[in-house]
Amino acid sequence: MEGYCLKDKKKVEIKDAQQVTMKNGKLATKGVCPICGTTIYKIGKAS
C-alpha cells in the first residue's frame, strides 16, 4: 500500500502497515516510511 511521506514529499510504499481505528471510528492505515522512518497515516480502508 502506498502513502505520502510528508518529510520526503513523495509517495512511498508503507512498511509494516497495520489497520487502525481512529477516535471518530473511521479506519486508517498506519506504517513507517522505508526511506526516513517517519510514521505515515493513510485515512481509509486498506485494500
mmCIF entry with sequence, helices, sheets and N, C-alpha, C, O atoms, coordinates in Angstrom:
data_MODEL
# 
_entry.id   MODEL 
# 
_entity.id                         1 
_entity.type                       polymer 
_entity.pdbx_number_of_molecules   1 
# 
_entity_poly.entity_id                      1 
_entity_poly.type                           'polypeptide(L)' 
_entity_poly.nstd_linkage                   no 
_entity_poly.nstd_monomer                   no 
_entity_poly.pdbx_seq_one_letter_code       MEGYCLKDKKKVEIKDAQQVTMKNGKLATKGVCPICGTTIYKIGKAS 
_entity_poly.pdbx_seq_one_letter_code_can   MEGYCLKDKKKVEIKDAQQVTMKNGKLATKGVCPICGTTIYKIGKAS 
_entity_poly.pdbx_strand_id                 A 
# 
loop_
_entity_poly_seq.entity_id 
_entity_poly_seq.num 
_entity_poly_seq.mon_id 
_entity_poly_seq.hetero 
1 1  MET n 
1 2  GLU n 
1 3  GLY n 
1 4  TYR n 
1 5  CYS n 
1 6  LEU n 
1 7  LYS n 
1 8  ASP n 
1 9  LYS n 
1 10 LYS n 
1 11 LYS n 
1 12 VAL n 
1 13 GLU n 
1 14 ILE n 
1 15 LYS n 
1 16 ASP n 
1 17 ALA n 
1 18 GLN n 
1 19 GLN n 
1 20 VAL n 
1 21 THR n 
1 22 MET n 
1 23 LYS n 
1 24 ASN n 
1 25 GLY n 
1 26 LYS n 
1 27 LEU n 
1 28 ALA n 
1 29 THR n 
1 30 LYS n 
1 31 GLY n 
1 32 VAL n 
1 33 CYS n 
1 34 PRO n 
1 35 ILE n 
1 36 CYS n 
1 37 GLY n 
1 38 THR n 
1 39 THR n 
1 40 ILE n 
1 41 TYR n 
1 42 LYS n 
1 43 ILE n 
1 44 GLY n 
1 45 LYS n 
1 46 ALA n 
1 47 SER n 
# 
_struct_asym.id          A 
_struct_asym.entity_id   1 
# 
loop_
_struct_sheet.id 
_struct_sheet.type 
_struct_sheet.number_strands 
_struct_sheet.details 
AA1 ? 2 ? 
AA2 ? 3 ? 
# 
loop_
_struct_sheet_order.sheet_id 
_struct_sheet_order.range_id_1 
_struct_sheet_order.range_id_2 
_struct_sheet_order.offset 
_struct_sheet_order.sense 
AA1 1 2 ? anti-parallel 
AA2 1 2 ? anti-parallel 
AA2 2 3 ? anti-parallel 
# 
loop_
_struct_sheet_range.sheet_id 
_struct_sheet_range.id 
_struct_sheet_range.beg_label_comp_id 
_struct_sheet_range.beg_label_asym_id 
_struct_sheet_range.beg_label_seq_id 
_struct_sheet_range.pdbx_beg_PDB_ins_code 
_struct_sheet_range.end_label_comp_id 
_struct_sheet_range.end_label_asym_id 
_struct_sheet_range.end_label_seq_id 
_struct_sheet_range.pdbx_end_PDB_ins_code 
_struct_sheet_range.beg_auth_comp_id 
_struct_sheet_range.beg_auth_asym_id 
_struct_sheet_range.beg_auth_seq_id 
_struct_sheet_range.end_auth_comp_id 
_struct_sheet_range.end_auth_asym_id 
_struct_sheet_range.end_auth_seq_id 
AA1 1 GLU A 2  ? CYS A 5  ? GLU A 2  CYS A 5  
AA1 2 LYS A 10 ? GLU A 13 ? LYS A 10 GLU A 13 
AA2 1 LYS A 15 ? THR A 21 ? LYS A 15 THR A 21 
AA2 2 LEU A 27 ? VAL A 32 ? LEU A 27 VAL A 32 
AA2 3 THR A 39 ? ILE A 43 ? THR A 39 ILE A 43 
# 
loop_
_atom_site.group_PDB 
_atom_site.id 
_atom_site.type_symbol 
_atom_site.label_atom_id 
_atom_site.label_alt_id 
_atom_site.label_comp_id 
_atom_site.label_asym_id 
_atom_site.label_entity_id 
_atom_site.label_seq_id 
_atom_site.pdbx_PDB_ins_code 
_atom_site.Cartn_x 
_atom_site.Cartn_y 
_atom_site.Cartn_z 
_atom_site.occupancy 
_atom_site.B_iso_or_equiv 
_atom_site.pdbx_formal_charge 
_atom_site.auth_seq_id 
_atom_site.auth_comp_id 
_atom_site.auth_asym_id 
_atom_site.auth_atom_id 
_atom_site.pdbx_PDB_model_num 
ATOM 1   N N  . MET A 1 1  ? 0.838   -1.177 0.000  1.00 0.00 ? 1  MET A N  1 
ATOM 2   C CA . MET A 1 1  ? 0.000   0.000  0.000  1.00 0.00 ? 1  MET A CA 1 
ATOM 3   C C  . MET A 1 1  ? 0.883   1.239  0.000  1.00 0.00 ? 1  MET A C  1 
ATOM 4   O O  . MET A 1 1  ? 1.893   1.287  0.702  1.00 0.00 ? 1  MET A O  1 
ATOM 5   N N  . GLU A 1 2  ? 0.507   2.227  -0.777 1.00 0.00 ? 2  GLU A N  1 
ATOM 6   C CA . GLU A 1 2  ? 1.272   3.460  -0.879 1.00 0.00 ? 2  GLU A CA 1 
ATOM 7   C C  . GLU A 1 2  ? 0.684   4.551  -0.007 1.00 0.00 ? 2  GLU A C  1 
ATOM 8   O O  . GLU A 1 2  ? -0.529  4.626  0.192  1.00 0.00 ? 2  GLU A O  1 
ATOM 9   N N  . GLY A 1 3  ? 1.561   5.394  0.509  1.00 0.00 ? 3  GLY A N  1 
ATOM 10  C CA . GLY A 1 3  ? 1.162   6.562  1.277  1.00 0.00 ? 3  GLY A CA 1 
ATOM 11  C C  . GLY A 1 3  ? 2.090   7.712  0.957  1.00 0.00 ? 3  GLY A C  1 
ATOM 12  O O  . GLY A 1 3  ? 3.109   7.525  0.292  1.00 0.00 ? 3  GLY A O  1 
ATOM 13  N N  . TYR A 1 4  ? 1.746   8.902  1.426  1.00 0.00 ? 4  TYR A N  1 
ATOM 14  C CA . TYR A 1 4  ? 2.543   10.097 1.142  1.00 0.00 ? 4  TYR A CA 1 
ATOM 15  C C  . TYR A 1 4  ? 3.381   10.437 2.362  1.00 0.00 ? 4  TYR A C  1 
ATOM 16  O O  . TYR A 1 4  ? 2.839   10.649 3.447  1.00 0.00 ? 4  TYR A O  1 
ATOM 17  N N  . CYS A 1 5  ? 4.688   10.492 2.198  1.00 0.00 ? 5  CYS A N  1 
ATOM 18  C CA . CYS A 1 5  ? 5.601   10.861 3.274  1.00 0.00 ? 5  CYS A CA 1 
ATOM 19  C C  . CYS A 1 5  ? 5.749   12.383 3.268  1.00 0.00 ? 5  CYS A C  1 
ATOM 20  O O  . CYS A 1 5  ? 6.193   12.959 2.275  1.00 0.00 ? 5  CYS A O  1 
ATOM 21  N N  . LEU A 1 6  ? 5.383   13.031 4.365  1.00 0.00 ? 6  LEU A N  1 
ATOM 22  C CA . LEU A 1 6  ? 5.468   14.482 4.455  1.00 0.00 ? 6  LEU A CA 1 
ATOM 23  C C  . LEU A 1 6  ? 6.906   14.968 4.554  1.00 0.00 ? 6  LEU A C  1 
ATOM 24  O O  . LEU A 1 6  ? 7.210   16.082 4.127  1.00 0.00 ? 6  LEU A O  1 
ATOM 25  N N  . LYS A 1 7  ? 7.790   14.156 5.106  1.00 0.00 ? 7  LYS A N  1 
ATOM 26  C CA . LYS A 1 7  ? 9.189   14.544 5.236  1.00 0.00 ? 7  LYS A CA 1 
ATOM 27  C C  . LYS A 1 7  ? 9.918   14.479 3.893  1.00 0.00 ? 7  LYS A C  1 
ATOM 28  O O  . LYS A 1 7  ? 10.682  15.380 3.549  1.00 0.00 ? 7  LYS A O  1 
ATOM 29  N N  . ASP A 1 8  ? 9.674   13.401 3.134  1.00 0.00 ? 8  ASP A N  1 
ATOM 30  C CA . ASP A 1 8  ? 10.322  13.211 1.832  1.00 0.00 ? 8  ASP A CA 1 
ATOM 31  C C  . ASP A 1 8  ? 9.556   13.887 0.698  1.00 0.00 ? 8  ASP A C  1 
ATOM 32  O O  . ASP A 1 8  ? 10.098  14.067 -0.392 1.00 0.00 ? 8  ASP A O  1 
ATOM 33  N N  . LYS A 1 9  ? 8.313   14.258 0.942  1.00 0.00 ? 9  LYS A N  1 
ATOM 34  C CA . LYS A 1 9  ? 7.438   14.910 -0.041 1.00 0.00 ? 9  LYS A CA 1 
ATOM 35  C C  . LYS A 1 9  ? 7.251   14.071 -1.308 1.00 0.00 ? 9  LYS A C  1 
ATOM 36  O O  . LYS A 1 9  ? 7.331   14.581 -2.425 1.00 0.00 ? 9  LYS A O  1 
ATOM 37  N N  . LYS A 1 10 ? 6.997   12.762 -1.106 1.00 0.00 ? 10 LYS A N  1 
ATOM 38  C CA . LYS A 1 10 ? 6.689   11.891 -2.231 1.00 0.00 ? 10 LYS A CA 1 
ATOM 39  C C  . LYS A 1 10 ? 5.954   10.650 -1.757 1.00 0.00 ? 10 LYS A C  1 
ATOM 40  O O  . LYS A 1 10 ? 5.946   10.334 -0.567 1.00 0.00 ? 10 LYS A O  1 
ATOM 41  N N  . LYS A 1 11 ? 5.330   9.944  -2.709 1.00 0.00 ? 11 LYS A N  1 
ATOM 42  C CA . LYS A 1 11 ? 4.625   8.715  -2.389 1.00 0.00 ? 11 LYS A CA 1 
ATOM 43  C C  . LYS A 1 11 ? 5.632   7.588  -2.206 1.00 0.00 ? 11 LYS A C  1 
ATOM 44  O O  . LYS A 1 11 ? 6.569   7.437  -2.990 1.00 0.00 ? 11 LYS A O  1 
ATOM 45  N N  . VAL A 1 12 ? 5.420   6.804  -1.160 1.00 0.00 ? 12 VAL A N  1 
ATOM 46  C CA . VAL A 1 12 ? 6.296   5.669  -0.884 1.00 0.00 ? 12 VAL A CA 1 
ATOM 47  C C  . VAL A 1 12 ? 5.450   4.470  -0.489 1.00 0.00 ? 12 VAL A C  1 
ATOM 48  O O  . VAL A 1 12 ? 4.289   4.625  -0.109 1.00 0.00 ? 12 VAL A O  1 
ATOM 49  N N  . GLU A 1 13 ? 6.018   3.289  -0.577 1.00 0.00 ? 13 GLU A N  1 
ATOM 50  C CA . GLU A 1 13 ? 5.363   2.070  -0.133 1.00 0.00 ? 13 GLU A CA 1 
ATOM 51  C C  . GLU A 1 13 ? 5.420   2.022  1.401  1.00 0.00 ? 13 GLU A C  1 
ATOM 52  O O  . GLU A 1 13 ? 6.498   2.145  1.983  1.00 0.00 ? 13 GLU A O  1 
ATOM 53  N N  . ILE A 1 14 ? 4.271   1.844  2.050  1.00 0.00 ? 14 ILE A N  1 
ATOM 54  C CA . ILE A 1 14 ? 4.222   1.836  3.515  1.00 0.00 ? 14 ILE A CA 1 
ATOM 55  C C  . ILE A 1 14 ? 4.800   0.519  4.029  1.00 0.00 ? 14 ILE A C  1 
ATOM 56  O O  . ILE A 1 14 ? 4.377   -0.558 3.609  1.00 0.00 ? 14 ILE A O  1 
ATOM 57  N N  . LYS A 1 15 ? 5.766   0.614  4.937  1.00 0.00 ? 15 LYS A N  1 
ATOM 58  C CA . LYS A 1 15 ? 6.418   -0.543 5.538  1.00 0.00 ? 15 LYS A CA 1 
ATOM 59  C C  . LYS A 1 15 ? 5.723   -0.848 6.867  1.00 0.00 ? 15 LYS A C  1 
ATOM 60  O O  . LYS A 1 15 ? 5.351   0.081  7.584  1.00 0.00 ? 15 LYS A O  1 
ATOM 61  N N  . ASP A 1 16 ? 5.541   -2.113 7.208  1.00 0.00 ? 16 ASP A N  1 
ATOM 62  C CA . ASP A 1 16 ? 4.890   -2.560 8.446  1.00 0.00 ? 16 ASP A CA 1 
ATOM 63  C C  . ASP A 1 16 ? 3.491   -1.959 8.594  1.00 0.00 ? 16 ASP A C  1 
ATOM 64  O O  . ASP A 1 16 ? 3.142   -1.454 9.661  1.00 0.00 ? 16 ASP A O  1 
ATOM 65  N N  . ALA A 1 17 ? 2.693   -2.012 7.530  1.00 0.00 ? 17 ALA A N  1 
ATOM 66  C CA . ALA A 1 17 ? 1.355   -1.417 7.537  1.00 0.00 ? 17 ALA A CA 1 
ATOM 67  C C  . ALA A 1 17 ? 0.412   -2.193 8.457  1.00 0.00 ? 17 ALA A C  1 
ATOM 68  O O  . ALA A 1 17 ? 0.368   -3.423 8.438  1.00 0.00 ? 17 ALA A O  1 
ATOM 69  N N  . GLN A 1 18 ? -0.343  -1.437 9.265  1.00 0.00 ? 18 GLN A N  1 
ATOM 70  C CA . GLN A 1 18 ? -1.341  -2.005 10.172 1.00 0.00 ? 18 GLN A CA 1 
ATOM 71  C C  . GLN A 1 18 ? -2.623  -1.205 10.024 1.00 0.00 ? 18 GLN A C  1 
ATOM 72  O O  . GLN A 1 18 ? -2.589  0.016  9.871  1.00 0.00 ? 18 GLN A O  1 
ATOM 73  N N  . GLN A 1 19 ? -3.762  -1.902 10.071 1.00 0.00 ? 19 GLN A N  1 
ATOM 74  C CA . GLN A 1 19 ? -5.035  -1.209 10.009 1.00 0.00 ? 19 GLN A CA 1 
ATOM 75  C C  . GLN A 1 19 ? -5.420  -0.791 11.432 1.00 0.00 ? 19 GLN A C  1 
ATOM 76  O O  . GLN A 1 19 ? -5.415  -1.610 12.351 1.00 0.00 ? 19 GLN A O  1 
ATOM 77  N N  . VAL A 1 20 ? -5.753  0.488  11.600 1.00 0.00 ? 20 VAL A N  1 
ATOM 78  C CA . VAL A 1 20 ? -6.124  1.020  12.906 1.00 0.00 ? 20 VAL A CA 1 
ATOM 79  C C  . VAL A 1 20 ? -7.463  1.749  12.795 1.00 0.00 ? 20 VAL A C  1 
ATOM 80  O O  . VAL A 1 20 ? -7.885  2.130  11.704 1.00 0.00 ? 20 VAL A O  1 
ATOM 81  N N  . THR A 1 21 ? -8.126  1.938  13.944 1.00 0.00 ? 21 THR A N  1 
ATOM 82  C CA . THR A 1 21 ? -9.360  2.697  14.000 1.00 0.00 ? 21 THR A CA 1 
ATOM 83  C C  . THR A 1 21 ? -9.081  4.006  14.714 1.00 0.00 ? 21 THR A C  1 
ATOM 84  O O  . THR A 1 21 ? -8.536  4.016  15.818 1.00 0.00 ? 21 THR A O  1 
ATOM 85  N N  . MET A 1 22 ? -9.457  5.117  14.078 1.00 0.00 ? 22 MET A N  1 
ATOM 86  C CA . MET A 1 22 ? -9.230  6.430  14.675 1.00 0.00 ? 22 MET A CA 1 
ATOM 87  C C  . MET A 1 22 ? -10.300 6.711  15.728 1.00 0.00 ? 22 MET A C  1 
ATOM 88  O O  . MET A 1 22 ? -11.255 5.946  15.865 1.00 0.00 ? 22 MET A O  1 
ATOM 89  N N  . LYS A 1 23 ? -10.142 7.807  16.471 1.00 0.00 ? 23 LYS A N  1 
ATOM 90  C CA . LYS A 1 23 ? -11.077 8.160  17.533 1.00 0.00 ? 23 LYS A CA 1 
ATOM 91  C C  . LYS A 1 23 ? -12.507 8.326  17.041 1.00 0.00 ? 23 LYS A C  1 
ATOM 92  O O  . LYS A 1 23 ? -13.452 8.019  17.769 1.00 0.00 ? 23 LYS A O  1 
ATOM 93  N N  . ASN A 1 24 ? -12.676 8.808  15.815 1.00 0.00 ? 24 ASN A N  1 
ATOM 94  C CA . ASN A 1 24 ? -14.015 9.023  15.274 1.00 0.00 ? 24 ASN A CA 1 
ATOM 95  C C  . ASN A 1 24 ? -14.626 7.757  14.681 1.00 0.00 ? 24 ASN A C  1 
ATOM 96  O O  . ASN A 1 24 ? -15.738 7.805  14.157 1.00 0.00 ? 24 ASN A O  1 
ATOM 97  N N  . GLY A 1 25 ? -13.928 6.634  14.753 1.00 0.00 ? 25 GLY A N  1 
ATOM 98  C CA . GLY A 1 25 ? -14.452 5.358  14.296 1.00 0.00 ? 25 GLY A CA 1 
ATOM 99  C C  . GLY A 1 25 ? -14.084 4.988  12.876 1.00 0.00 ? 25 GLY A C  1 
ATOM 100 O O  . GLY A 1 25 ? -14.375 3.872  12.445 1.00 0.00 ? 25 GLY A O  1 
ATOM 101 N N  . LYS A 1 26 ? -13.454 5.880  12.132 1.00 0.00 ? 26 LYS A N  1 
ATOM 102 C CA . LYS A 1 26 ? -13.072 5.586  10.761 1.00 0.00 ? 26 LYS A CA 1 
ATOM 103 C C  . LYS A 1 26 ? -11.782 4.766  10.732 1.00 0.00 ? 26 LYS A C  1 
ATOM 104 O O  . LYS A 1 26 ? -10.958 4.835  11.644 1.00 0.00 ? 26 LYS A O  1 
ATOM 105 N N  . LEU A 1 27 ? -11.633 3.990  9.660  1.00 0.00 ? 27 LEU A N  1 
ATOM 106 C CA . LEU A 1 27 ? -10.450 3.147  9.513  1.00 0.00 ? 27 LEU A CA 1 
ATOM 107 C C  . LEU A 1 27 ? -9.310  3.920  8.862  1.00 0.00 ? 27 LEU A C  1 
ATOM 108 O O  . LEU A 1 27 ? -9.535  4.817  8.050  1.00 0.00 ? 27 LEU A O  1 
ATOM 109 N N  . ALA A 1 28 ? -8.099  3.564  9.227  1.00 0.00 ? 28 ALA A N  1 
ATOM 110 C CA . ALA A 1 28 ? -6.900  4.167  8.655  1.00 0.00 ? 28 ALA A CA 1 
ATOM 111 C C  . ALA A 1 28 ? -5.797  3.114  8.623  1.00 0.00 ? 28 ALA A C  1 
ATOM 112 O O  . ALA A 1 28 ? -5.889  2.080  9.285  1.00 0.00 ? 28 ALA A O  1 
ATOM 113 N N  . THR A 1 29 ? -4.771  3.389  7.856  1.00 0.00 ? 29 THR A N  1 
ATOM 114 C CA . THR A 1 29 ? -3.598  2.528  7.785  1.00 0.00 ? 29 THR A CA 1 
ATOM 115 C C  . THR A 1 29 ? -2.418  3.284  8.360  1.00 0.00 ? 29 THR A C  1 
ATOM 116 O O  . THR A 1 29 ? -2.172  4.436  8.002  1.00 0.00 ? 29 THR A O  1 
ATOM 117 N N  . LYS A 1 30 ? -1.690  2.634  9.253  1.00 0.00 ? 30 LYS A N  1 
ATOM 118 C CA . LYS A 1 30 ? -0.540  3.248  9.905  1.00 0.00 ? 30 LYS A CA 1 
ATOM 119 C C  . LYS A 1 30 ? 0.684   2.407  9.583  1.00 0.00 ? 30 LYS A C  1 
ATOM 120 O O  . LYS A 1 30 ? 0.637   1.177  9.621  1.00 0.00 ? 30 LYS A O  1 
ATOM 121 N N  . GLY A 1 31 ? 1.782   3.086  9.264  1.00 0.00 ? 31 GLY A N  1 
ATOM 122 C CA . GLY A 1 31 ? 3.009   2.368  8.940  1.00 0.00 ? 31 GLY A CA 1 
ATOM 123 C C  . GLY A 1 31 ? 4.208   3.277  9.046  1.00 0.00 ? 31 GLY A C  1 
ATOM 124 O O  . GLY A 1 31 ? 4.142   4.352  9.642  1.00 0.00 ? 31 GLY A O  1 
ATOM 125 N N  . VAL A 1 32 ? 5.314   2.832  8.458  1.00 0.00 ? 32 VAL A N  1 
ATOM 126 C CA . VAL A 1 32 ? 6.580   3.555  8.550  1.00 0.00 ? 32 VAL A CA 1 
ATOM 127 C C  . VAL A 1 32 ? 7.113   3.786  7.143  1.00 0.00 ? 32 VAL A C  1 
ATOM 128 O O  . VAL A 1 32 ? 6.989   2.923  6.274  1.00 0.00 ? 32 VAL A O  1 
ATOM 129 N N  . CYS A 1 33 ? 7.709   4.957  6.925  1.00 0.00 ? 33 CYS A N  1 
ATOM 130 C CA . CYS A 1 33 ? 8.362   5.262  5.654  1.00 0.00 ? 33 CYS A CA 1 
ATOM 131 C C  . CYS A 1 33 ? 9.669   4.464  5.582  1.00 0.00 ? 33 CYS A C  1 
ATOM 132 O O  . CYS A 1 33 ? 10.471  4.521  6.514  1.00 0.00 ? 33 CYS A O  1 
ATOM 133 N N  . PRO A 1 34 ? 9.896   3.722  4.490  1.00 0.00 ? 34 PRO A N  1 
ATOM 134 C CA . PRO A 1 34 ? 11.125  2.929  4.382  1.00 0.00 ? 34 PRO A CA 1 
ATOM 135 C C  . PRO A 1 34 ? 12.386  3.776  4.184  1.00 0.00 ? 34 PRO A C  1 
ATOM 136 O O  . PRO A 1 34 ? 13.493  3.290  4.415  1.00 0.00 ? 34 PRO A O  1 
ATOM 137 N N  . ILE A 1 35 ? 12.234  5.031  3.760  1.00 0.00 ? 35 ILE A N  1 
ATOM 138 C CA . ILE A 1 35 ? 13.392  5.884  3.494  1.00 0.00 ? 35 ILE A CA 1 
ATOM 139 C C  . ILE A 1 35 ? 13.872  6.581  4.761  1.00 0.00 ? 35 ILE A C  1 
ATOM 140 O O  . ILE A 1 35 ? 15.051  6.505  5.107  1.00 0.00 ? 35 ILE A O  1 
ATOM 141 N N  . CYS A 1 36 ? 12.941  7.274  5.464  1.00 0.00 ? 36 CYS A N  1 
ATOM 142 C CA . CYS A 1 36 ? 13.360  8.105  6.597  1.00 0.00 ? 36 CYS A CA 1 
ATOM 143 C C  . CYS A 1 36 ? 12.882  7.588  7.954  1.00 0.00 ? 36 CYS A C  1 
ATOM 144 O O  . CYS A 1 36 ? 13.358  8.064  8.985  1.00 0.00 ? 36 CYS A O  1 
ATOM 145 N N  . GLY A 1 37 ? 11.952  6.626  7.983  1.00 0.00 ? 37 GLY A N  1 
ATOM 146 C CA . GLY A 1 37 ? 11.491  6.066  9.246  1.00 0.00 ? 37 GLY A CA 1 
ATOM 147 C C  . GLY A 1 37 ? 10.365  6.840  9.922  1.00 0.00 ? 37 GLY A C  1 
ATOM 148 O O  . GLY A 1 37 ? 10.001  6.531  11.056 1.00 0.00 ? 37 GLY A O  1 
ATOM 149 N N  . THR A 1 38 ? 9.807   7.842  9.241  1.00 0.00 ? 38 THR A N  1 
ATOM 150 C CA . THR A 1 38 ? 8.712   8.627  9.782  1.00 0.00 ? 38 THR A CA 1 
ATOM 151 C C  . THR A 1 38 ? 7.422   7.823  9.739  1.00 0.00 ? 38 THR A C  1 
ATOM 152 O O  . THR A 1 38 ? 7.218   7.026  8.823  1.00 0.00 ? 38 THR A O  1 
ATOM 153 N N  . THR A 1 39 ? 6.545   8.024  10.727 1.00 0.00 ? 39 THR A N  1 
ATOM 154 C CA . THR A 1 39 ? 5.250   7.361  10.742 1.00 0.00 ? 39 THR A CA 1 
ATOM 155 C C  . THR A 1 39 ? 4.356   7.960  9.666  1.00 0.00 ? 39 THR A C  1 
ATOM 156 O O  . THR A 1 39 ? 4.292   9.180  9.509  1.00 0.00 ? 39 THR A O  1 
ATOM 157 N N  . ILE A 1 40 ? 3.658   7.088  8.917  1.00 0.00 ? 40 ILE A N  1 
ATOM 158 C CA . ILE A 1 40 ? 2.755   7.501  7.852  1.00 0.00 ? 40 ILE A CA 1 
ATOM 159 C C  . ILE A 1 40 ? 1.352   7.009  8.198  1.00 0.00 ? 40 ILE A C  1 
ATOM 160 O O  . ILE A 1 40 ? 1.166   5.857  8.588  1.00 0.00 ? 40 ILE A O  1 
ATOM 161 N N  . TYR A 1 41 ? 0.363   7.904  8.050  1.00 0.00 ? 41 TYR A N  1 
ATOM 162 C CA . TYR A 1 41 ? -1.036  7.542  8.193  1.00 0.00 ? 41 TYR A CA 1 
ATOM 163 C C  . TYR A 1 41 ? -1.714  7.748  6.865  1.00 0.00 ? 41 TYR A C  1 
ATOM 164 O O  . TYR A 1 41 ? -1.486  8.752  6.190  1.00 0.00 ? 41 TYR A O  1 
ATOM 165 N N  . LYS A 1 42 ? -2.559  6.790  6.483  1.00 0.00 ? 42 LYS A N  1 
ATOM 166 C CA . LYS A 1 42 ? -3.377  6.937  5.293  1.00 0.00 ? 42 LYS A CA 1 
ATOM 167 C C  . LYS A 1 42 ? -4.805  6.661  5.720  1.00 0.00 ? 42 LYS A C  1 
ATOM 168 O O  . LYS A 1 42 ? -5.130  5.558  6.160  1.00 0.00 ? 42 LYS A O  1 
ATOM 169 N N  . ILE A 1 43 ? -5.654  7.664  5.589  1.00 0.00 ? 43 ILE A N  1 
ATOM 170 C CA . ILE A 1 43 ? -7.041  7.531  6.018  1.00 0.00 ? 43 ILE A CA 1 
ATOM 171 C C  . ILE A 1 43 ? -7.801  6.746  4.957  1.00 0.00 ? 43 ILE A C  1 
ATOM 172 O O  . ILE A 1 43 ? -7.646  6.990  3.761  1.00 0.00 ? 43 ILE A O  1 
ATOM 173 N N  . GLY A 1 44 ? -8.613  5.812  5.400  1.00 0.00 ? 44 GLY A N  1 
ATOM 174 C CA . GLY A 1 44 ? -9.411  4.978  4.505  1.00 0.00 ? 44 GLY A CA 1 
ATOM 175 C C  . GLY A 1 44 ? -9.089  3.511  4.728  1.00 0.00 ? 44 GLY A C  1 
ATOM 176 O O  . GLY A 1 44 ? -8.048  3.156  5.281  1.00 0.00 ? 44 GLY A O  1 
ATOM 177 N N  . LYS A 1 45 ? -10.001 2.679  4.286  1.00 0.00 ? 45 LYS A N  1 
ATOM 178 C CA . LYS A 1 45 ? -9.854  1.244  4.468  1.00 0.00 ? 45 LYS A CA 1 
ATOM 179 C C  . LYS A 1 45 ? -8.712  0.700  3.613  1.00 0.00 ? 45 LYS A C  1 
ATOM 180 O O  . LYS A 1 45 ? -8.577  1.061  2.444  1.00 0.00 ? 45 LYS A O  1 
ATOM 181 N N  . ALA A 1 46 ? -7.903  -0.156 4.193  1.00 0.00 ? 46 ALA A N  1 
ATOM 182 C CA . ALA A 1 46 ? -6.792  -0.774 3.466  1.00 0.00 ? 46 ALA A CA 1 
ATOM 183 C C  . ALA A 1 46 ? -7.346  -1.808 2.497  1.00 0.00 ? 46 ALA A C  1 
ATOM 184 O O  . ALA A 1 46 ? -8.254  -2.565 2.837  1.00 0.00 ? 46 ALA A O  1 
ATOM 185 N N  . SER A 1 47 ? -6.800  -1.835 1.301  1.00 0.00 ? 47 SER A N  1 
ATOM 186 C CA . SER A 1 47 ? -7.279  -2.788 0.304  1.00 0.00 ? 47 SER A CA 1 
ATOM 187 C C  . SER A 1 47 ? -6.486  -4.068 0.335  1.00 0.00 ? 47 SER A C  1 
ATOM 188 O O  . SER A 1 47 ? -6.758  -4.982 -0.443 1.00 0.00 ? 47 SER A O  1 
# 
